Amino acid sequence: MTLHPLIEAEKRAGHSLKRTCELMKVSRTAFMPVAPARPAPVRRRMPN
């Protein structure tokens, strides 16, 4: 069972995210959305 929809519903209802995660025995960091990865900067070779 995925807890994310339940935790999201509790959050929308105004309940504490911290307390909800404690009661569900999941970490808050596991619930937080993952930011999309940024591409690495392009390295250019210096001419000799």
C-alpha positions as a Python dict, from the first residue, in 0.01 Angstrom:
ca = {
    (1, 'M'): (0, 0, 0),
    (2, 'T'): (129, 343, -90),
    (3, 'L'): (106, 591, 193),
    (4, 'H'): (172, 903, -15),
    (5, 'P'): (-197, 973, -102),
    (6, 'L'): (-297, 926, 262),
    (7, 'I'): (-21, 1154, 388),
    (8, 'E'): (-106, 1413, 121),
    (9, 'A'): (-472, 1406, 229),
    (10, 'E'): (-374, 1457, 592),
    (11, 'K'): (-150, 1747, 490),
    (12, 'R'): (-435, 1911, 290),
    (13, 'A'): (-666, 1868, 590),
    (14, 'G'): (-426, 2082, 793),
    (15, 'H'): (-272, 1807, 1002),
    (16, 'S'): (94, 1807, 1090),
    (17, 'L'): (309, 1634, 829),
    (18, 'K'): (566, 1552, 1097),
    (19, 'R'): (310, 1387, 1325),
    (20, 'T'): (140, 1200, 1041),
    (21, 'C'): (472, 1055, 927),
    (22, 'E'): (557, 959, 1286),
    (23, 'L'): (226, 774, 1321),
    (24, 'M'): (275, 596, 986),
    (25, 'K'): (637, 515, 1078),
    (26, 'V'): (781, 666, 760),
    (27, 'S'): (1042, 936, 725),
    (28, 'R'): (937, 1282, 614),
    (29, 'T'): (1223, 1291, 363),
    (30, 'A'): (1084, 983, 190),
    (31, 'F'): (755, 1168, 140),
    (32, 'M'): (901, 1491, 5),
    (33, 'P'): (884, 1524, -374),
    (34, 'V'): (1208, 1465, -557),
    (35, 'A'): (1338, 1766, -747),
    (36, 'P'): (1424, 1695, -1109),
    (37, 'A'): (1794, 1649, -1165),
    (38, 'R'): (1973, 1936, -1331),
    (39, 'P'): (2207, 1853, -1616),
    (40, 'A'): (2574, 1875, -1535),
    (41, 'P'): (2756, 2178, -1674),
    (42, 'V'): (2933, 2115, -2003),
    (43, 'R'): (3311, 2120, -1981),
    (44, 'R'): (3488, 2259, -2280),
    (45, 'R'): (3843, 2173, -2370),
    (46, 'M'): (4085, 2463, -2382),
    (47, 'P'): (4276, 2490, -2712),
    (48, 'N'): (4651, 2433, -2681),
}
